[in-house]
Amino acid sequence: TENQINGKRQLEFLSIYPNPATDYISIDNTQFNPLNAIMIFDQNGIALKRLDDLKISVITYKFKIEDLRAGIYFIKLRYADHSIVLKKFIKI
């Protein structure tokens, strides 16, 4: 599939799993571009979790979501090159 990244269509380089998830989600970053921030939003656009000033350059990163209620959420990832990716996931 394709994603909208900074107004340009590019091949998808990111996967988030498991989806649906219970305690954590894994973020596979095959772009090899360091991840600077992770934000979780609910369906109303309210920011619920935020990690800033990251310099994560591992391929797989686990993010805890055990404190979220069951529902649909969006994860926003900001990279060192200022690109932004938005993905949807389900918490059960």
N, C-alpha and C positions, 0 to 999 in steps of 0.2 A: 504494500500500500504506500501511499504518499502522504506526507505531512506538509503543512503550511509553516514555513520557517522564515521569519523576517520578511514576509511578503513574497517569498520565492518557493516554488514547488521543488522539493528535493526528495530523493529516495529515503525511505525511513531507515534510520540507523540506530534506533533505540527500541528496546522492548522492556515492558514492565510485566512482571509475573510473580506469583500466580494471580490470575484475575478471573474470578473473584478471589479475594484474599481474606485472611483472618487476623493474623498477628503481625505480619510484615509483608512488604513488597520488595522484590529485587529489581534493581534498575540495571539493565545491561547497556553499557555505553560503548558501542563499537566505533564511535566517531573518533576516539582517542583525543578528544578535546576536553580539558579539565572542566569539571562541573563546579560552578561557583555558588549556586543557590538551589534549594529545593523548597517549594511551597505547596501546601495542600489547601484546596478550597472546597467548600461544600457547593451544592447545586445553586445556591443563591449568590455565589461569588464571595462569600465571607472567608477570609484567611483563617485557617485553624491551626496550622503548623508551619513553621518556617525555620530553615537553617540557612544562614548567610555566611559569607566570607569563607566558603569552603574552597579547597583546592584538591578535589577528588579526581584522581586520574586513573583509578583502578577500573577494570572493565565491568565488574559487577559490584554494586553497592546495595546493602540491605538497609531498608528504612522501616522503623517500627511504626505500626498503625494500630496496635492493640487497644489504645485508648479512644479510638474513633467508634462512634455508633455505626450500626449497620446502615448502609446507604450507598449512594453514588457520589463519587468525589472526583476532583480534577487535580492532577499533579502538574506543576509548572516547573520546568528545569531551565536554569539559566547557565550558560557556558562562558568560559573565559573569553571567547571571541564575540560575546554579547548576543549570540543566537539564543532563541527561546523556543522550547518545545512544550506543548500542552497535551497531556494524555488523560484519558478517563479511566477510572478503575472502580470496582465495586468491593465494598467491605461487607462481609457476611458475619 
